[in-house]
Amino acid sequence: MGDAATIRAMNRWWHHVQHERGRGQGASGLLRMVWRWWCWCLCALGLSGALTVHAAHHAHHAEGPHAQAASSPPVPLNLSGVTVLDEACVIVGAGIRPPDDEAAWLHTTLPHLWSSTHPGYQGTMWYRFRVRLAAVPADTWAVYLPRAVMNAQVWVNGSAVAYTGSMSDPVTRHWYTPLLVNVPSSAWTVGENIIYVRVVSGQLRRHGLAPIQAGPAEQLVARQQQRSWMQADGVLVANIALLALGVLMAIIWLRDRDQVAVGYISAAALMWSVGTSVMVAPNPISPVLLWENLAFFITAWGLLMICLYYYRHGGGRVIWPERLAQLMIVVVPAAALISPTTRTQVLVYCAIYALAMGGFLRAAMTIARQRHPEGLWLLLGIALMTLAASHDLLIELGWSQFDAVYLLPFVAPLNVCLIFISLAGEFSRSRRALRDLNRTLSARVAQREHELRDSFARLAAMERAQAVSAERSRILKDMHDGVGAHPSSALRQLQAPAGQAVDLPMVTQTLRDSLDQLKLSIDAMQLQPGDVVGLLASLRFRMTPRLKAAGIDLVWDVPEMPSWPMGTPPALRQLQYILFEALSNALQHAGATRLVLMARQTEGRLTLSLIDNGVGMPPGSEQGQGLQGMVGRAAVIGGQLEFVRPTQGGLEVRLTLPWQASDWSGLSSAA
Amino acid sequence: MSLTTADPWRVVIVEDNAHTRHFLEQCVVQNPQLRLAGSFGTLSPAQNWFARQGADLLLVDLGLPDGSGLTLLRQVQQRWPACDMLVVSMFGDEENVVASIEAGAVGYVHKDDEATDIAETLLAVKRGASPISPMIARHLLRRMRPREGIEATAHPVPEPTPAVGRSAADAVLVALSPREQEVLAYIARGFSYAEIARQQGITVHTVQTYIKKLYGKLAVHSRSEAVYEASRLGLLAPLGPTN
């Protein structure tokens, strides 16, 4: 009932969340608060349930064994139904046969927990039930022991009725097995009958005897089968299913190791199924102490893995709880071996419970934040696990009914099932998303490609336009500074004032200069950047006819040089202007017979010298417009132009340029 | 015809500018070793003329009113391989000169050259020489690669860098001999024929013949490129043994 109400509440909350999604960020703070409230309520619910049971338990266990009851009258048995026998006399110790009536029987009310009357006691206890039969039953009767820890044997009227496994070490582990013993009609007598139950202890269990039942076998078999399903067969089926799920999820994890949470839950499933199977197995295949410990710490590991799963569920890591869980994986077996007592086990279970609650809370908060539909399954699992863990912890603490049935053997596999459903949901969601993505991806890629192509085309067009524009400006500047100036000069020279003769050789020279400039300009356009040698070579080639006409011998002292890093097209053009001007001057004014063109690249400098053997430069002519223009052009490209008068006569026009940008400052300071 | 024969070289001029044409005609007429065989202002009469007869020298302008001089160069090259062709260029710029050489021209003259220089160039071509500028030499060095297995020359030469977009055409390489490579490198650096001859210990004439051979190779190279490109584009059947 409680669970159904919880699930209904959860569904209502979920629908509320779905409805509220889209209402903006303002609502999310409130939602978070509600969610936290809900989580705390869940924990409180589990604990309050536990405390209620605890209170009931204390009421129930108010009585211990006492001497008064040895003479209490026999309990009449209902011939047509089942009679529950919870009043008994008990003797601690004694042999393998029922003690005499004269022995020191003490009265007790079942369930009788050994730990509450004889803490730490290991051995045998005999219980005596005096019953009265109005008639000998016609059909087969039975005695049913819902819980007798570790094993029990039934005697009726002084004879052992049936074999229920070993009663001496190693005792058959029937701690969680409901025992049903058939009693033949011949064993009963009319009037008083005595039923003895001999209980022997085993390892590490809460020993005791729950109220027994006597009655027609047919009716008791149904009860025994029901309990047997809950405590043995059902657990086995659940464990087989859990094992299969564990293997399946281990495969998923092995294929994708990044899914750490899946790895944890698969480990949890495998460990839990093995641990609990070992725990309920009646016949150990190893020494009992080892078997018990094995069952305990494999189960504890399984629980720790569940904790780790919930801490990892939302992605990311929560360092301290994870470290604690990992530490406990090591500590639990050690503690179980060093101090193999039920108290150790209970302490471990309490610690794991606390750890698990933290994990549940964190996972629940993540689910609320992510709001995936699959989260609902996980929330359901968390709620069930919280309740079941609280319930089972109370049993372990001894605060619950002695013969209570553990819930986790069913709820834990169910929870793994829910996790698997959620995982499958996430998987199919991812697949759907991938399919949708694939469907739209090619279209989007095509669109992006189209956009990129357009963008590139635009960029290329812009670059082309820029290049064309830059080239156009350069050509215009060229035409303006060099080529264009000459025809207009020629025109002015031809339009000499009336009466004054036209200086034809001068006009011819001007036009020749114009053509040469034009050719050099074209050469400059075709030069590779930095190609100083190419520039000098083309200059020589263009000037050769004029040098030849002037009868000047040119000495070519130009070694091969690497590309000049500073030789941008405009810089090369400036260089060409300067050298052309210098050569023209030498041809026209120097009266030289020999010219030397020398190029050198040394110590971060590019030095170009034009040396003639002419008349030299008249004093003051450095201030002339032509030479000033050359000096200005040299300065523009970071160079320095000097007019050196060699001792042997003539003139050296020396242009010194920085080889690369870093040499520029050096040259300036030198200048 | 040869130098030993007394007959002057027959020259055909194709130039649309009347002044320039007249100037060129005068250059030819004034030299006794040359004879003006024909002079045209447009492309088609020149084509008709060459359809009927050949010449020893052709001087052609590239920019003609009814077409490109390159068309005529290709036709004459095919029909009259003995005819040496020169282009009349304003600037001797790389683009036009290289295109002309690829079409079969063995040189060029500038429009502003002296008359005697032009006549001398024509005669020099007939003697096996070809004019070349350092800019053209640099272009050729970039374009051509030395034959495989030829060691680098003792003299530094500009790094031959393949021009952009030439990778497919590079499949057909022009085989330059080491000597041709060296001569080209010197020209590219601005040295005169005389200076090169002195340094290499050869005659100026030999230097000049190297250049003419180079031009021939470039024309062949450009035809190979055309064939290669055509077969690559599927315009021609794949190259293979023919019967």
Interface residues (C-beta under 8 A of the other chain):
Chain A: R512 L515 L518 K519 I522 D523 Q526 L527 Q528 D531 V533 G534 L536 A537 S538 L539 R540 F541 T544 P545 W556 V558 P559 E560
Chain B: F91 G92 D93 E94 E95 D112 D113 E114 D117 S133 P134 M135 R138 H139 P156 V157 P158 I187 A188 R189 G190 F191 S192 E195
